[in-house]
Amino acid sequence: MATQGLAISITGAYKTYDGKKYILKGLNMNVKEGTIYGLLGPSGCGKSTILNAIVGLVGLEAGEINTLMETKKDLGFMPQQLALYDRMTTEETLAYFGHIYDMSEDEIEKRSALLIDFLEIPSSPSGTVALSGGQKRRLSLAAALIHNPPLVVLDEPTVGVDPVLRKSIWDYLITLAEREKKTIVITTHYIEETRQAHTIGLMRSGVLLCENSPESLLSQNDSRSLEDTFMRLSHLQECHKLKEEEEDERIRGMTLKKPKKPEYTKKESFFKRNRFKAEIQKNFAFIKRDFGLTLYTICVPLMSLICFNYGIGYDPRPFNMGVLNDEYPMGVGCQTWKPNDTCEFAGLSCRFLKKLEEKDVFAKNIGSMDEGLDLIRSSNILGVIHFPKNYSEALNTLVETQVLVEDPERDAAIEHGFVQIRMDQSNVVIFHILRQDLQDNLREMMGDLAEECGYHVKTAKLPPLKFEEPVYASLSTGIRDYMAPAFISILMFTMPMAYGVVIIMEERQSGATARSVAAGVTPFELMASHLMIQISIHFLQLLSSSLLMYVFLKYEFHNPYVGLGLLFTLGFPGIAMSFFIPLLMNSTLGASTICTGFVIANVLIGGTFWPVEGIHPIIKPVSWMLPTYFSTLALRNANFKGWGFTEPSIIFGFASIVAWTIIFVGAIYITIVVTKNRVFLGKNAP
Ligand SMILES: Nc1ncnc2c1ncn2[C@@H]1O[C@H](COP(=O)(O)OP(=O)(O)OP(=O)(O)O)[C@@H](O)[C@H]1O
């Protein structure tokens, strides 16, 4: 509680942001009740810092701040940043702060009408983002005055306001102080306008040079303007004070006593219905105004899954190859070759090529290997197949002479009959498919020949591997089906994380969150309201994605309860992460980089593209630590094998989700307690 007659008394305030440079250096300040106090000083001298300390947004290293505030409702605060929620209209903004301050609808309506009229604030149906700088500043001022508080702290309320309106704002503040006994602390860059204040505090280099009425300041310093007074006092300070670095050194050497928590903060309840309602309304205003964006957010997983389904795992045929056929040199080619389905070991290169066309692999004749290599380099063909002169003969020898007796001459002939292939292997996927095609083609052709020749022992036709109906999954299960559970898991975890991070960071950076906290909103209320919105969006994302994947596209989904349960609960660590990342990062860039890193790690080592069994042992423990790792394994088992809640893998999947949620929530709690609200205030937290 402030001393009798004083609305604010500050003694020995010290503040450093980086532990080296002191912004406040033992500042003392006294603001009388029912007066206007103009705080003046050059840019960067610490005016906003001391105001933020008064309203509880910045913590001091030492010093005592006593105010007449009994609760946060006794304070009206207008920060230097506009600190408005972009997507709320003028009326919604005032109603939002009115609800935070527990005002009735009727009171809100009356006060809003009065302030809108007096401050000439236009309505903004598309949100405050559409207001001009001056209009926003006036709205910001109205928000500080909506509940008619006894103490008003205004950080540069008249910047960007025209002189006529500036005068009427000052007239209004004087009326508030003189008729309604309000106490007003105001900073401004227009030195002369503070002549209307009852007291002026001239601040420089973290201390007050003097604190007096404008008249006394002028007469004591024999000046004609406040600007002259300020210059004179600054000059005197310059002559007497130590150099900045020496001053900081001296303060660092002092034993500073941590200040006590202000009395009023102890009375704040951590949850109030009206404040929570205001937060929910604010979040809905965001959704309503930016409906397109919200709809897009809901549809992102759906669109990603559509791209995934139609973009991955399909055959990239046809393939174009070049052929250098020494069996049928240029000019003759395979044109003269006639297919005949008899046991004939001649023209097998042509038979091979003809069969290859069934696989959509087409080979055109080339004149030389050099020509082929040029065509590969210019991306006209993928590779060159080179048939040797004795290709058919070599195959004949291979088939007819069983490999029982050693015969170096025969082996050499066979070796010279090998097909040589040169390829562009830079596209590994295409290379592997094509290699498989060529091998299959040879095997099939040899099988056909063996059948035509009626070999008793079907030498060339290797006994095929026959894959019967699989135990799990189906014969048609492909790479896309394998990847689908991992992909949808990643989406269900990362989408709530990315969405939440952006919203929280955006609000925090505009200064709006800090203002709400100064007005009394608690971290619990902020997080609970965000949580409600995020869960709703996550639910809609899950619903649309599951309908697409499992109902329309019919991906395997043998245990929907477990599958949907895993995907829904996976949103919780994602949401918790969206609260946790802003604890670590001050910039949106930093926060989005962490999100991107998470997505990449999940995709690469979370078993999406490559089985986790094949991950390098050094990296494996990192994979286990990914929030989606065990849940993806569980989802695969539920989707393909139909495993239920009693299977260890499923239990482990759910347990990992719960564990990660607990870890993140615990980390958030600890950080909020340790850094005191940093999650919503950023690095300025008290
Ligand atoms: N969050 C922060 N982290 C680090 N330094 C900060 C932070 N906020 C302010 N500062 C530094 O503290 C000093 C005082 O800043 P402050 O905003 O209090 O000055 P000011 O007198 O209000 O300036 P202006 O009139 O330009 O608004 C500046 O040097 C500023 O860079």
The ligand as an SDF file (V2000), in Angstrom:
LIG
                    3D

 31 33  0  0  0  0  0  0  0  0999 V2000
   12.7380   -6.5470  -23.0660 N   0  0  0  0  0  0  0  0  0  0  0  0
   13.8750   -5.8920  -23.1320 C   0  0  0  0  0  0  0  0  0  0  0  0
   15.0370   -6.5530  -23.2320 N   0  0  0  0  0  0  0  0  0  0  0  0
   16.2120   -5.9250  -23.3030 C   0  0  0  0  0  0  0  0  0  0  0  0
   16.3430   -4.5920  -23.2740 N   0  0  0  0  0  0  0  0  0  0  0  0
   15.2240   -3.8610  -23.1700 C   0  0  0  0  0  0  0  0  0  0  0  0
   13.9290   -4.4740  -23.1040 C   0  0  0  0  0  0  0  0  0  0  0  0
   12.9930   -3.5060  -23.0030 N   0  0  0  0  0  0  0  0  0  0  0  0
   13.6790   -2.3360  -23.0060 C   0  0  0  0  0  0  0  0  0  0  0  0
   14.9930   -2.5620  -23.1080 N   0  0  0  0  0  0  0  0  0  0  0  0
   16.0670   -1.5490  -23.1160 C   0  0  0  0  0  0  0  0  0  0  0  0
   15.8950   -0.7380  -21.9860 O   0  0  0  0  0  0  0  0  0  0  0  0
   16.1660    0.5990  -22.3150 C   0  0  0  0  0  0  0  0  0  0  0  0
   14.9920    1.4510  -21.8640 C   0  0  0  0  0  0  0  0  0  0  0  0
   13.8690    1.1020  -22.6430 O   0  0  0  0  0  0  0  0  0  0  0  0
   12.4610    1.7890  -22.4000 P   0  0  0  0  0  0  0  0  0  0  0  0
   11.5040    1.2120  -23.3850 O   0  0  0  0  0  0  0  0  0  0  0  0
   12.1070    1.6720  -20.9830 O   0  0  0  0  0  0  0  0  0  0  0  0
   12.8110    3.3100  -22.7620 O   0  0  0  0  0  0  0  0  0  0  0  0
   11.8460    4.5300  -22.9770 P   0  0  0  0  0  0  0  0  0  0  0  0
   12.3910    5.6220  -22.1600 O   0  0  0  0  0  0  0  0  0  0  0  0
   10.4240    4.1610  -22.7380 O   0  0  0  0  0  0  0  0  0  0  0  0
   12.0920    4.8340  -24.5030 O   0  0  0  0  0  0  0  0  0  0  0  0
   11.0690    5.4390  -25.5640 P   0  0  0  0  0  0  0  0  0  0  0  0
   10.7620    6.8310  -25.1330 O   0  0  0  0  0  0  0  0  0  0  0  0
   11.8270    5.4140  -26.8480 O   0  0  0  0  0  0  0  0  0  0  0  0
    9.8680    4.5580  -25.5670 O   0  0  0  0  0  0  0  0  0  0  0  0
   16.4490    0.6710  -23.7770 C   0  0  0  0  0  0  0  0  0  0  0  0
   17.8250    0.7400  -23.9630 O   0  0  0  0  0  0  0  0  0  0  0  0
   15.9180   -0.6280  -24.3050 C   0  0  0  0  0  0  0  0  0  0  0  0
   16.7030   -1.0890  -25.3750 O   0  0  0  0  0  0  0  0  0  0  0  0
  1  2  1  0
  2  3  1  0
  2  7  2  0
  3  4  2  0
  4  5  1  0
  5  6  2  0
  6  7  1  0
  6 10  1  0
  7  8  1  0
  8  9  2  0
  9 10  1  0
 10 11  1  0
 11 12  1  0
 11 30  1  0
 12 13  1  0
 13 14  1  0
 13 28  1  0
 14 15  1  0
 15 16  1  0
 16 17  2  0
 16 18  1  0
 16 19  1  0
 19 20  1  0
 20 21  2  0
 20 22  1  0
 20 23  1  0
 23 24  1  0
 24 25  2  0
 24 26  1  0
 24 27  1  0
 28 29  1  0
 28 30  1  0
 30 31  1  0
M  END
$$$$
